């Protein structure tokens, strides 16, 4: 079969390969690369009013810079590992090179609007002496968060 073509498993017809080369067919199933899926999902959230998440993205005015996958891949590169997903640094900012990164779930969870702690504050809580309820009140977090930090469950030493 010529380069750039694939065989349709159902009809046996040759079709043009996707230009970006990020989707393959295996046993009649369409399989996209993780980077392509991330680009497609973000674009759908921002640009498709029929998307269930559009109200939180495009409906709030979150812009999407990359019209084509090749531009996205040139700006973002491949994700560093299977643990990384696309993340906006500023949750109110657009999907663009300056505001996006590949991040782990732990990095993303610390980047949420509701998070009140920085790594420095977490270290301060870890070192704090006294009753957890008092430490929580001083730092504006729940006693549960203080307990999780002190036990090394949340905000682990050594980062990601």
C-alpha positions in Angstrom: 0.0 0.0 0.0 1.4 3.5 -0.8 2.9 5.5 2.0 0.3 7.8 3.5 -2.6 5.4 2.9 -4.2 2.8 5.2 -6.7 0.1 4.5 -10.3 0.5 5.8 -10.8 -2.8 7.6 -14.6 -2.7 7.0 -14.8 -2.0 3.3 -11.2 -2.8 2.2 -10.9 0.7 0.7 -7.7 2.8 0.8 -8.2 6.3 2.4 -5.8 9.2 2.8 -3.9 9.0 6.1 -4.5 11.8 8.6 -2.0 14.5 7.7 -0.7 14.8 11.3 0.0 11.1 11.5 -1.2 10.8 15.1 -4.1 8.4 14.5 -3.7 4.8 13.5 -6.2 2.0 12.9 -5.7 -1.3 14.7 -8.2 -4.1 14.3 -10.8 -1.7 13.1 -10.3 0.7 16.0 -9.1 4.3 15.8 -6.2 4.9 18.2 -4.8 8.4 18.7 -1.6 9.4 20.4 -1.9 10.9 23.9 -0.8 14.3 22.6 -3.4 14.2 19.9 -6.1 13.2 22.4 -5.1 16.1 24.8 -5.2 18.6 21.9 -8.5 17.3 20.7 -10.1 17.3 24.1 -9.0 20.8 25.0 -10.1 22.2 21.6 -13.5 20.5 22.1 -13.9 22.0 25.6 -13.1 25.5 24.3 -14.6 25.6 20.8 -17.6 23.2 20.8 -20.8 24.6 22.6 -22.2 21.0 22.5 -19.4 19.7 24.7 -20.5 18.9 28.2 -17.6 20.9 29.6 -17.9 23.9 27.3 -19.6 26.0 30.0 -16.4 25.8 32.1 -14.1 26.6 29.2 -15.3 28.2 26.0 -18.4 29.5 27.8 -16.1 31.3 30.3 -14.1 32.8 27.4 -11.1 30.4 27.7 -9.5 30.7 24.3 -7.8 27.9 22.3 -4.7 29.0 20.3 -3.9 25.9 18.3 -6.0 25.5 15.2 -4.0 22.5 14.0 -2.3 19.7 15.8 1.1 20.3 14.2 1.3 23.8 15.8 0.3 22.3 19.2 2.9 19.6 18.9 5.6 22.1 17.8 4.8 24.3 20.9 4.2 21.6 23.5 6.3 18.7 22.3 5.6 15.1 23.4 4.5 14.6 27.0 7.4 13.6 29.2 5.8 10.4 30.6 2.5 8.6 30.8 1.9 10.4 34.1 1.8 13.8 32.4 -1.3 15.5 31.0 -2.0 19.0 29.6 -2.3 21.7 32.2 -3.0 25.4 32.1 -0.8 27.3 34.5 -3.3 30.1 34.9 -6.7 28.4 35.1 -8.4 31.6 33.8 -5.9 32.0 30.9 -6.0 30.6 27.4 -4.7 27.3 26.0 -1.5 28.6 24.5 2.3 27.9 24.6 2.9 30.5 27.4 0.2 29.2 29.6 0.3 25.4 29.1 2.6 22.6 30.3 2.7 18.9 30.7 2.1 18.3 34.4 1.5 15.3 36.7 -1.8 15.0 38.6 0.0 16.1 41.8 1.3 19.3 40.0 -2.2 19.9 38.6 -3.9 19.4 42.0 -1.7 22.1 43.5 -2.6 24.5 40.6 -6.3 24.6 41.3 -8.1 27.8 42.3 -9.2 26.3 45.6 -5.6 25.4 46.8 -4.4 27.8 49.4 -1.0 26.4 50.0 2.4 26.7 48.4 5.3 24.2 48.9 6.8 26.7 51.4 3.6 26.8 53.4 3.3 23.1 53.4 6.9 22.8 54.7 6.0 25.4 57.4 3.0 23.3 58.5 5.1 20.1 58.5 7.6 21.8 60.9 4.9 23.5 63.1 4.6 22.3 66.7 1.3 22.4 68.5 -2.2 21.1 68.2 -3.3 20.4 64.7 -6.4 22.4 65.1 -4.4 25.5 66.0 -1.9 25.0 63.2 -4.9 24.6 60.8 -6.4 27.9 62.0 -3.1 29.8 61.6 -2.7 28.6 58.0 -6.3 28.8 56.9 -6.7 25.1 56.1 -8.6 22.2 57.6 -7.2 20.0 60.4 -7.4 17.1 57.9 -5.0 18.9 55.6 -2.6 19.5 58.5 -2.8 15.8 59.4 -2.2 14.7 55.8 0.8 17.0 55.5 2.4 15.9 58.8 1.9 12.2 57.9 3.5 12.7 54.5 0.4 11.8 52.6 -0.1 15.3 51.0 2.5 17.7 49.9 5.3 15.1 50.2 8.8 16.1 50.8 10.9 16.0 47.6 8.1 17.2 45.3 6.5 15.2 42.5 
